[in-house]
Amino acid sequence: MLRKVLIANRGEIAVRIVRACAEMGIRSVAIYTEPDRYGLHVKRADESYSLGEDPLAGYLDPARIVNLAVETGCDAIHPGYGFLSENANLARLCEQKGVAFIGPKSSVIHGMGDKTQARDSMRAAGVPITPGSEGNLNSLEEALELANDIGYPVMLKATSGGGGRGIRRCDTAQELKVQYPRVISEATKAFGSAEVFMEKCIVNPRHIEVQILADSQGNAIHLFERDCSIQRRNQKLIEIAPSPQLTPEQRQYVGDLAVRAAKAVGYENAGTVEFLLTGNEVYFMEMNTRVQVEHTITEAITGVDIVREQLRIAAGLPLSYRQEDIQFRGYALQFRINAEDPKNDFLPSFGRVTHYYAPGGPGVRVDTAIYTGYDIPPYYDSMCLKLVVWALTWDEVIARGKRALDDMRLHGITTTANYYQQILDHPDFSEGTFNTSFVPEHPELLNYSTKRHPSQTALAIAATIAAHAGW
């Protein structure tokens, strides 16, 4: 088993990994830059080391992180998600230095990070992919010719892209002419590569992803699917497990496809295979070679501790489960509580958390690194809290989600919590009939009141007074 793990990340995912290490008797090492000096992951880890004043440079320096791991006696690095989590160079440096990388091999990260190479691998494995370019586009003229062949709308995508960036939908040849240089520019700035490819745009699909686990002995299983269709500008807002929109046959089909994809590329550790579904058609979209933000809801319905399994796999141990051991029970929702103002075009709302009271009760989980008095820095992602609810039925999990969102008190910043209440109240959501167009097609949901019921306001004031009075 691993003895000491350096966590190459920050915030709630770093805290999540610290907790998993603690339960397994593994020492944890946190890293931080100056804005995170008082971060919860720094407080909770067994050891912590500063990477300097710059908010981002330290978190994005693979050589420095690996060297620090070696210097501090760590035998593994967990990259979390974001930052360097899908950086093949970090994994390669770990391999060279004899430090276990808690993720797949560098060659797999590179192959799946290159979207055209990933499409080639899936095509060879018999996993259906969307019609599109065989490789990268060489010119605007080639793009126009291909778009004419496969039909509009089409999607231009950065080959090395991710996180919803470097993507443009084009409905006409004129739009393609405008967007082609823009995508190249964005790809170059964001990913250091000007390579782009084209796919047929699947209009208003369901976004379904499958959690997989694979070990170094060649075993691979899936932990069922998550529905990520509630999203804005390719950024997920609410995730659901399992999808209320799949039949048992569809569920088995996408699960089998995900395992086939993992085995085809020699995958190890935790990963996610993402699909687009329209009618009964299923298309491979991409493979995320890391733990996902929304791994929490898969844990809620299956009882599998995914981060614990990551640590075991990195230590060379076989999976703790066979496919027949994996069952799911009930439904789970995850709300990404972002420090954003939905009523002001989701403008970021960074600042001090003046009061924070976590929701609780049966079936409620909160993953966060914030606390009362914490200053949310403006340098990182706006997500400040993940609220997860579980219940036996779809109707019950929606009711529990409403109650938990209402339980939570997060003052000093504006968040997306009230907006999510509106989504839960919409009949299309409550009936489980929605796709990726849900958010843009319902702008009226932004016309909500930010004022609570008077009795709720009074209770919040009383709670604040009690907290300051030391009751």
N, C-alpha and C positions, 0 to 999 in steps of 0.2 A: 504493500500500500504506500501511497505517497506520504511524505513526512512534512513537507513545507511547500506552500503554494503562493506565488506572487500573483496578485490580481491586477492585471493591466487595464484597469477601468476605474470608474468612480460611481457615486450615486447609488441608487437603489439596487442595481445589479451587483455592484461590488459588495454591498451589505448582504445580499442574498447568498453570494458565494462564501463570504465570511461565515455565515450561519451554517451552511452545509459542511464547511471544513471543520467547524467546532464540533458538530455532531459526530464527525468521523474521526476525531482526535488528530486532525491535521492542523498544523500551525499556519496562520494566514499572514501575508505581508501586503500592506496597502501602499500605494503610491499616490502622490498628490502634487498639484501645483498650488501656488499661493492662494487663489480664490477658494480652494477646497481645504485650506488649513484646518477649518473647524467642521469639515464634513463628517457625517456619521460613519462612513466607512473607515475613516482615519481613527475615529474613537473606538470602533469595535474590533478592528484587526489586532492581532497579537503584536505586530510591528508595523511601523509606517516610516516612509522615507520621502523627503521632498525632492521634486524634480525641477524646482526653480520658480521664478516669478511669472514667466509667460504662461497664460491660461491653458494653451493648447499644445505648445511645442513638446513638452515632456510626454504627454499621452500619445504623441504621434511619432516617437523616436524608437524604432524597433531595436536598434543596436544598444542604446542606452538601457532600455528595459531588460533585455536579455543579459547584458553585463551585470546589471544590478541583481538580477536573480541569481547569477553565479556567485557574485560577491557575498550575498546574504545567505548562501547555502540552500537555496530553493531547488527542489528537484522537478518543479513544474510551473507553468504559467497558464492562468486562465484569462482569456481575453474578453470574456463577457460578450456584449453586443455593441455595435458601433465602434468608433475609433479604429483599432487595428485588428478587430475580430476576424475580418476576412482578408487580411493582408498576408499574402503568401510569403513575403520576405520575413515577417516575424516568425512564421512557422519554420521557414528554412533555417533561420539563425538558431532557433531552438534545436533543430535536428543536428546542426553542426556543433553546438555547444554541449550536447548531451542533456538538454533540459526537455522534459516532456511537454509538448504543446497540447493543451486540452481542447482538441479539435481534430479535424482531419489532417492528412499529410499536405505539405505545401503544394505538391503537384495537383492534388484534387482541388484545393482552394483556387489555384491558378486556372485550372480547367473550367470550374464552375463559375468563376468570376468573369471569365471571357464568355459573354453571352452567345456568341456564334459557335464557339467550341462546345459549350453546353448543349446547344441545339443539335449539333452534330452527334454528340454522345447519346443524347436521348433518341434521336432518329435511328441510330445504329442498334439501340436496345429495344426498339419497338414501342417506345413511348410516344404517343401522338403529340406533334408540335403544330403551332399555327403556320399557315402558309407564309412564306417570306423569302428573304434573300438567302442564298446558299452560304454566304460569308459576309464580310464587310462590304459596304458600298464604296465604289471607287470614284463616283462622280454624281453630280446632280442629274445628268442625263440618264445614267443607269437607274437612278432612283425613280425618275419619271416614267421610264419604260416599264420597270417592274410594277410600279403602282398601277399602271394602266392594265397590266396583265392580271394582277390578283384582285383589282377593284378597290375603289375607295369605300370607306375611310381606311387609312393605313397609320401605323405607328412608327415614328422614327425613334430609335433608342441608342443610347451610348453603349457600346460594346462592353465597357468596363463599369457601367453605371450601377446604381443601387439606391435604395432609400427614396424612390420616387423621383429622383433627379435625372436629367438628361433624357427626358421623354417628351415627345410632342405628337399630338394627334393631328393628322392632316386629312381634311374632307374633300379637298379639290387639288388640282395640279397647281393652282396659284398659291394655295397655302403651303404646299410642299416646297415650292420655290422659295418662299419666305422663311420657312422653318428649318430647312436643310442647313444653312450656314449657322443659324442660331444654336441648333443641337450640337454641331461640331464645336462651336465656341464654348458652350457650356460644358461639354464633355472634356475639352482640353483644360479648362480652368478647374473643374471639380475633380477629375480623375487622371489628369496628366496624359490623356490619350485622345486623339481626334477621331478614332475609329467609331463608326456608327453602322447600324444595320436596320433592316425594315421588316416589319411583320404586318400581316393583315390585322386590322383592328376588330376585335370581337366586341360588338356593341352591347353594352349593358349586361355583361356576364355576371355570374356569381363567382366570387374570389374564394376558392377553397384551397387550404394548405394542409399537408399531412406531416405530422411529427414522426420522425424516424430515429431509431437508435441502432448503431452497428458497432461491433467489437472487432478486435484484431484477429479473431479466430474465424472470421467470415460469416458470423451470424448477423442478421439484420431483421428488425421487426418494425412495425408501425404502431403508433399509439392513437390511431384514429385521426379525425380531421378537425379543423377549426374553420369557421366561416368568418372571413374578413371583409365582407362586402360593404360594411358601413365604413366608408372612408371618404376623405376629402382631398382632392388633388393628389391621389395615389398615396396618401398618408392614412394609415388605419386609425380609427377612433374607438370603435367598440368591436371586440372580438367575441366569438361564440363557439363553444364546444359542447357536444358535437353540432353539426349544422342541422337546423330544423328543416332544411330544404332538401335533404338527400333521402333517397329511398335506401333500404338495406342493400340492394344490388349495386347502386352507385357508390355507397360507402365502401363496400368490399372491393369494387373495381379501382377506385382511386387509391385505396390502401395498398393493394397489390402493385399498382403502377409505381407508387413511391418506393416500395421495397425493391422492385426491379431496377429502378433508377439508381438507388443507393448501391446495390450490388454491381451494377454495370460499371461504375466509376471507382470501385474499391473503397467505398466510403467507410470512415470510422468516426465514432463519437455521435453526438446529437446533431441533427440537421433537420431541415424542413424543405419539402418539395411542394412548390406552389403551382396550382392549376387554375385555369379559367374554364367555367362550365356554362354552356348555353344549350338549353334543351337537354338532350342526351349526349351532346358532344362534349368531350373533355380534351383540353389542350394543356400541355406542359408550358409553364411560364418561366420559372427559374428555380434554382436550388440555393437556399441560404445555408452556408457552411458554418453555422454557429448556433448558439442557443438563441431563441427568439424572445422578444419582449413578452409575447403572449404565451410562453410555455406554462404559465401559471394555471390557465384554464384546463389544459391537458392534465396537469397534475391533479386538479380538482375532480375531474370525472373518472380518472383511472387509478388514482392513489399512488402513482409512480413518481418518485422524487427524481426529476430529470437531471438536476445538477449533481446529485449524488451519483447517478449513473455515469455522468460525464467523468467524474473523478475516478471512479472504478475502472472505466474503460481506458483512461489515460495511464492507469497503473498496470495495464496489461491483463486485467481480469476479464472473464467472459461476462456477457449480459446476465443480469439477475433473473431475467424472464424469457420465456419462450412466447411465440405469438399466441398460442392457445391460452396462455396465462392472462393475457390482456383483455379485460372487459371494461366497459364504461357504464356509469350509473348517473342518471340525471343530466342536468344541463348547467353550464357555467358561463358567466359573462365577465369580460374584463373591460373596465372603463379606463381609458388613458386620460387621467386628469391633468390637462396641460395648463400651464400658466399663460393663457391666451384669452383674449376678449372676443368671443364669437360674434357679438353684436357690432364689433368694429373690425370686420374682415379678419378676425382671428389674430389681431395684433398682439405680439408678445407682451406679457405683463410681469416682468421680473421685479424683484424687490424683497422687502422683509416680510416674513410670515409673522404677523402680530399675534395671532392665536390659531392653534391647530388642535382639533379634537378628532381622533380617529373614529370611524364608524365601527360597530361591533355587532355582536349577536350571532346566532346560528348561521353557518354557511357564509361567513364574511371573512375575507382576507385582505390585508393591505400590505403592499410592498412599496416602501418609500425610504427616502433618506432625509426628509424634511422634519423639522420640529419647531415649536414655538420659539421665535427669535432668530430663526435661520434666515440668512440672506440668500435668495435664489440668484445665482450669478447669471449675467446675460451672455455668457460665452458658450453655453452648451444647449442641448436640446431642451425644449420647453416643458417636457413631461416631468411633473414633480411628484406624481403619485399614481400607483396602479391599484384600482379598487376591483376586487374579484368577489363575485357572489356565486353560490351554488345552491341548487334546489332540485328536488326530484322531478318536477314537471316544468314545462316551458312557461305556463302561466305563473307558477310559483316563483320561478327565477326572475321573471320580469317584476313581479310584486316585490321581491326581496331587493332587487336592484334599485327600485324607486325608494324603498325605505332606507337602504344604506346610503344612497346619495343624499337623502334628506337628513340622515343622522350626522353626516360629516359637517364639520365647521372648519373652514379654511379662510381666514381673514387676512387682509393686508395686500392681497393680490387678487386679480380677476382670473377665474378658471372656467373650464368648459363644463363643469358639473351641471349647472342649470340647463344647459343646452341638451345634455344627455337625457334629462328628465323628459324633455319634449319628444325626443326620439322614441323613448319607451312608451309614451302615450299614443303614438301614431298607430292607427289600425293596421297598416301594412307591416309594421314591425311586430306588433302583437300577434298577427296572424302568420308570421314567419314567411312572408312573401316579399322579398326585397332583393336588390342587386346593387352593383357598384354605382348606379345612377341615383340611389335613394337620396343622398345628401344634396347634390346639385338640383334635383327635381323638387325639393321641398324647402325653398328659401323661407317660406312662411314660419318654419319652426324657429327661426331666429327672432321672431317678434314676441318674445316672452318677457315677463316682468322679472326684474332682479330682486324685487321686494318679497320677503317672506310673509307668511300669515302673521298677524300681530301677536298671536299667542306664541308662535315659534320664535319671533324676535325677542319677546319677553324672556323666554326660556334661555335663549343664547346670552342675553345680558346677565341674567341671574347666574348662569354658569361661569361667565367671565368674572363677575364679582366674587363668586365663591372661590374661584381659583386664586385670585389675588389676596383673598382674605385668609387663605389657608384652611378652609373648612374641611 
